[in-house]
Amino acid sequence: MTLLTTVFAAVISTIIWYVHAPKDEMKVGTLCWLYWGASLMWFVDACFEYAELGAEYFTPAPVDMLNDFFLGLSVVALGMVIWIVVLLVKDPKGVIRQMLFKKK
């Protein structure tokens, strides 16, 4: 479920990036890289787990699936937090700069 969750997040963010690709003011490309990296990490984890468990890998307990889903959502949320921090630091629209140097 972690792999599935992060792949869906990666695909959705990639589609959003591609639609707005010429501009990319909101740095969605960074979000794509974060989610594709997480997807690759979970894919490697799934390969090693399959090598260890064999056919049992495809019959997880419902509790394990729920835990994996929550872990996947946590990874997606952490990726969004990192993206927001990058967005605030880069400040592509100059909003933070205007607020800091605003004259009264």
CNS distance restraints for C-alpha pairs under 8 A (distance, minus, plus):
assign (resid   1 and name CA) (resid   5 and name CA) 5.94 0.50 0.50
assign (resid   1 and name CA) (resid  65 and name CA) 6.21 0.50 0.50
assign (resid   1 and name CA) (resid  66 and name CA) 7.98 0.50 0.50
assign (resid   1 and name CA) (resid  68 and name CA) 5.37 0.50 0.50
assign (resid   1 and name CA) (resid  69 and name CA) 5.08 0.50 0.50
assign (resid   1 and name CA) (resid  72 and name CA) 6.81 0.50 0.50
assign (resid   2 and name CA) (resid   6 and name CA) 6.19 0.50 0.50
assign (resid   2 and name CA) (resid  42 and name CA) 6.69 0.50 0.50
assign (resid   2 and name CA) (resid  68 and name CA) 5.35 0.50 0.50
assign (resid   2 and name CA) (resid  69 and name CA) 5.62 0.50 0.50
assign (resid   2 and name CA) (resid  70 and name CA) 7.97 0.50 0.50
assign (resid   2 and name CA) (resid  71 and name CA) 6.35 0.50 0.50
assign (resid   2 and name CA) (resid  72 and name CA) 4.17 0.50 0.50
assign (resid   2 and name CA) (resid  73 and name CA) 7.75 0.50 0.50
assign (resid   3 and name CA) (resid   7 and name CA) 6.01 0.50 0.50
assign (resid   3 and name CA) (resid  39 and name CA) 5.68 0.50 0.50
assign (resid   3 and name CA) (resid  42 and name CA) 5.12 0.50 0.50
assign (resid   3 and name CA) (resid  43 and name CA) 6.25 0.50 0.50
assign (resid   3 and name CA) (resid  46 and name CA) 7.89 0.50 0.50
assign (resid   3 and name CA) (resid  72 and name CA) 7.24 0.50 0.50
assign (resid   4 and name CA) (resid   8 and name CA) 6.18 0.50 0.50
assign (resid   5 and name CA) (resid   9 and name CA) 6.32 0.50 0.50
assign (resid   5 and name CA) (resid  69 and name CA) 6.99 0.50 0.50
assign (resid   5 and name CA) (resid  72 and name CA) 5.50 0.50 0.50
assign (resid   5 and name CA) (resid  73 and name CA) 6.88 0.50 0.50
assign (resid   5 and name CA) (resid  76 and name CA) 7.86 0.50 0.50
assign (resid   6 and name CA) (resid  10 and name CA) 5.99 0.50 0.50
assign (resid   6 and name CA) (resid  35 and name CA) 6.00 0.50 0.50
assign (resid   6 and name CA) (resid  36 and name CA) 7.53 0.50 0.50
assign (resid   6 and name CA) (resid  38 and name CA) 6.52 0.50 0.50
assign (resid   6 and name CA) (resid  39 and name CA) 5.36 0.50 0.50
assign (resid   6 and name CA) (resid  72 and name CA) 6.28 0.50 0.50
assign (resid   6 and name CA) (resid  73 and name CA) 7.94 0.50 0.50
assign (resid   6 and name CA) (resid  75 and name CA) 7.52 0.50 0.50
assign (resid   6 and name CA) (resid  76 and name CA) 6.52 0.50 0.50
assign (resid   7 and name CA) (resid  11 and name CA) 6.04 0.50 0.50
assign (resid   7 and name CA) (resid  35 and name CA) 7.18 0.50 0.50
assign (resid   7 and name CA) (resid  36 and name CA) 7.03 0.50 0.50
assign (resid   7 and name CA) (resid  39 and name CA) 5.54 0.50 0.50
assign (resid   8 and name CA) (resid  12 and name CA) 6.09 0.50 0.50
assign (resid   9 and name CA) (resid  13 and name CA) 6.04 0.50 0.50
assign (resid   9 and name CA) (resid  35 and name CA) 6.44 0.50 0.50
assign (resid   9 and name CA) (resid  76 and name CA) 6.99 0.50 0.50
assign (resid  10 and name CA) (resid  14 and name CA) 5.97 0.50 0.50
assign (resid  10 and name CA) (resid  32 and name CA) 5.65 0.50 0.50
assign (resid  10 and name CA) (resid  35 and name CA) 4.79 0.50 0.50
assign (resid  10 and name CA) (resid  36 and name CA) 5.48 0.50 0.50
assign (resid  10 and name CA) (resid  39 and name CA) 7.55 0.50 0.50
assign (resid  11 and name CA) (resid  15 and name CA) 6.18 0.50 0.50
assign (resid  12 and name CA) (resid  16 and name CA) 6.29 0.50 0.50
assign (resid  13 and name CA) (resid  17 and name CA) 6.05 0.50 0.50
assign (resid  13 and name CA) (resid  28 and name CA) 6.91 0.50 0.50
assign (resid  13 and name CA) (resid  31 and name CA) 6.79 0.50 0.50
assign (resid  13 and name CA) (resid  32 and name CA) 5.56 0.50 0.50
assign (resid  14 and name CA) (resid  18 and name CA) 5.99 0.50 0.50
assign (resid  14 and name CA) (resid  28 and name CA) 7.94 0.50 0.50
assign (resid  14 and name CA) (resid  29 and name CA) 7.45 0.50 0.50
assign (resid  14 and name CA) (resid  32 and name CA) 5.62 0.50 0.50
assign (resid  15 and name CA) (resid  19 and name CA) 6.20 0.50 0.50
assign (resid  16 and name CA) (resid  20 and name CA) 6.47 0.50 0.50
assign (resid  16 and name CA) (resid  28 and name CA) 7.53 0.50 0.50
assign (resid  17 and name CA) (resid  21 and name CA) 5.38 0.50 0.50
assign (resid  17 and name CA) (resid  24 and name CA) 6.88 0.50 0.50
assign (resid  17 and name CA) (resid  28 and name CA) 5.52 0.50 0.50
assign (resid  17 and name CA) (resid  29 and name CA) 6.06 0.50 0.50
assign (resid  17 and name CA) (resid  32 and name CA) 7.69 0.50 0.50
assign (resid  20 and name CA) (resid  24 and name CA) 5.86 0.50 0.50
assign (resid  24 and name CA) (resid  28 and name CA) 6.40 0.50 0.50
assign (resid  24 and name CA) (resid  29 and name CA) 7.25 0.50 0.50
assign (resid  25 and name CA) (resid  92 and name CA) 6.07 0.50 0.50
assign (resid  25 and name CA) (resid  93 and name CA) 7.57 0.50 0.50
assign (resid  26 and name CA) (resid  87 and name CA) 6.82 0.50 0.50
assign (resid  26 and name CA) (resid  92 and name CA) 6.98 0.50 0.50
assign (resid  27 and name CA) (resid  31 and name CA) 7.23 0.50 0.50
assign (resid  27 and name CA) (resid  83 and name CA) 7.90 0.50 0.50
assign (resid  27 and name CA) (resid  87 and name CA) 6.75 0.50 0.50
assign (resid  28 and name CA) (resid  32 and name CA) 6.34 0.50 0.50
assign (resid  28 and name CA) (resid  83 and name CA) 7.98 0.50 0.50
assign (resid  29 and name CA) (resid  33 and name CA) 6.35 0.50 0.50
assign (resid  30 and name CA) (resid  34 and name CA) 6.32 0.50 0.50
assign (resid  30 and name CA) (resid  83 and name CA) 6.76 0.50 0.50
assign (resid  31 and name CA) (resid  35 and name CA) 6.27 0.50 0.50
assign (resid  31 and name CA) (resid  79 and name CA) 6.84 0.50 0.50
assign (resid  31 and name CA) (resid  80 and name CA) 7.14 0.50 0.50
assign (resid  31 and name CA) (resid  83 and name CA) 5.84 0.50 0.50
assign (resid  32 and name CA) (resid  36 and name CA) 6.00 0.50 0.50
assign (resid  33 and name CA) (resid  37 and name CA) 5.92 0.50 0.50
assign (resid  34 and name CA) (resid  38 and name CA) 6.25 0.50 0.50
assign (resid  34 and name CA) (resid  79 and name CA) 6.21 0.50 0.50
assign (resid  35 and name CA) (resid  39 and name CA) 6.06 0.50 0.50
assign (resid  35 and name CA) (resid  76 and name CA) 7.30 0.50 0.50
assign (resid  35 and name CA) (resid  79 and name CA) 6.94 0.50 0.50
assign (resid  36 and name CA) (resid  40 and name CA) 6.14 0.50 0.50
assign (resid  37 and name CA) (resid  41 and name CA) 6.22 0.50 0.50
assign (resid  38 and name CA) (resid  42 and name CA) 6.22 0.50 0.50
assign (resid  38 and name CA) (resid  75 and name CA) 7.75 0.50 0.50
assign (resid  39 and name CA) (resid  43 and name CA) 6.04 0.50 0.50
assign (resid  40 and name CA) (resid  44 and name CA) 6.27 0.50 0.50
assign (resid  41 and name CA) (resid  45 and name CA) 6.28 0.50 0.50
assign (resid  42 and name CA) (resid  46 and name CA) 6.04 0.50 0.50
assign (resid  43 and name CA) (resid  47 and name CA) 6.24 0.50 0.50
assign (resid  44 and name CA) (resid  48 and name CA) 6.34 0.50 0.50
assign (resid  45 and name CA) (resid  49 and name CA) 6.09 0.50 0.50
assign (resid  46 and name CA) (resid  50 and name CA) 5.97 0.50 0.50
assign (resid  47 and name CA) (resid  51 and name CA) 6.19 0.50 0.50
assign (resid  48 and name CA) (resid  52 and name CA) 6.27 0.50 0.50
assign (resid  49 and name CA) (resid  53 and name CA) 6.02 0.50 0.50
assign (resid  49 and name CA) (resid  54 and name CA) 7.96 0.50 0.50
assign (resid  49 and name CA) (resid  57 and name CA) 7.13 0.50 0.50
assign (resid  50 and name CA) (resid  54 and name CA) 5.09 0.50 0.50
assign (resid  50 and name CA) (resid  55 and name CA) 7.40 0.50 0.50
assign (resid  50 and name CA) (resid  57 and name CA) 5.60 0.50 0.50
assign (resid  53 and name CA) (resid  57 and name CA) 5.58 0.50 0.50
assign (resid  55 and name CA) (resid  59 and name CA) 7.67 0.50 0.50
assign (resid  56 and name CA) (resid  60 and name CA) 7.23 0.50 0.50
assign (resid  60 and name CA) (resid  64 and name CA) 6.36 0.50 0.50
assign (resid  60 and name CA) (resid  65 and name CA) 6.56 0.50 0.50
assign (resid  61 and name CA) (resid  65 and name CA) 6.40 0.50 0.50
assign (resid  62 and name CA) (resid  66 and name CA) 6.20 0.50 0.50
assign (resid  63 and name CA) (resid  67 and name CA) 6.20 0.50 0.50
assign (resid  64 and name CA) (resid  68 and name CA) 6.07 0.50 0.50
assign (resid  65 and name CA) (resid  69 and name CA) 6.08 0.50 0.50
assign (resid  66 and name CA) (resid  70 and name CA) 6.27 0.50 0.50
assign (resid  67 and name CA) (resid  71 and name CA) 6.20 0.50 0.50
assign (resid  68 and name CA) (resid  72 and name CA) 6.10 0.50 0.50
assign (resid  69 and name CA) (resid  73 and name CA) 6.22 0.50 0.50
assign (resid  70 and name CA) (resid  74 and name CA) 6.12 0.50 0.50
assign (resid  71 and name CA) (resid  75 and name CA) 6.27 0.50 0.50
assign (resid  72 and name CA) (resid  76 and name CA) 6.29 0.50 0.50
assign (resid  73 and name CA) (resid  77 and name CA) 6.10 0.50 0.50
assign (resid  74 and name CA) (resid  78 and name CA) 6.07 0.50 0.50
assign (resid  75 and name CA) (resid  79 and name CA) 6.13 0.50 0.50
assign (resid  76 and name CA) (resid  80 and name CA) 6.33 0.50 0.50
assign (resid  77 and name CA) (resid  81 and name CA) 6.27 0.50 0.50
assign (resid  78 and name CA) (resid  82 and name CA) 6.24 0.50 0.50
assign (resid  79 and name CA) (resid  83 and name CA) 6.12 0.50 0.50
assign (resid  80 and name CA) (resid  84 and name CA) 6.10 0.50 0.50
assign (resid  81 and name CA) (resid  85 and name CA) 6.26 0.50 0.50
assign (resid  82 and name CA) (resid  86 and name CA) 6.23 0.50 0.50
assign (resid  83 and name CA) (resid  87 and name CA) 6.03 0.50 0.50
assign (resid  84 and name CA) (resid  88 and name CA) 6.06 0.50 0.50
assign (resid  85 and name CA) (resid  89 and name CA) 6.13 0.50 0.50
assign (resid  86 and name CA) (resid  90 and name CA) 6.03 0.50 0.50
assign (resid  87 and name CA) (resid  91 and name CA) 5.69 0.50 0.50
assign (resid  87 and name CA) (resid  92 and name CA) 7.25 0.50 0.50
assign (resid  88 and name CA) (resid  96 and name CA) 7.33 0.50 0.50
assign (resid  91 and name CA) (resid  95 and name CA) 6.66 0.50 0.50
assign (resid  91 and name CA) (resid  96 and name CA) 6.43 0.50 0.50
assign (resid  91 and name CA) (resid  97 and name CA) 7.55 0.50 0.50
assign (resid  94 and name CA) (resid  98 and name CA) 6.14 0.50 0.50
assign (resid  95 and name CA) (resid  99 and name CA) 6.28 0.50 0.50
assign (resid  96 and name CA) (resid 100 and name CA) 6.15 0.50 0.50
assign (resid  97 and name CA) (resid 101 and name CA) 6.14 0.50 0.50
assign (resid  98 and name CA) (resid 102 and name CA) 5.61 0.50 0.50
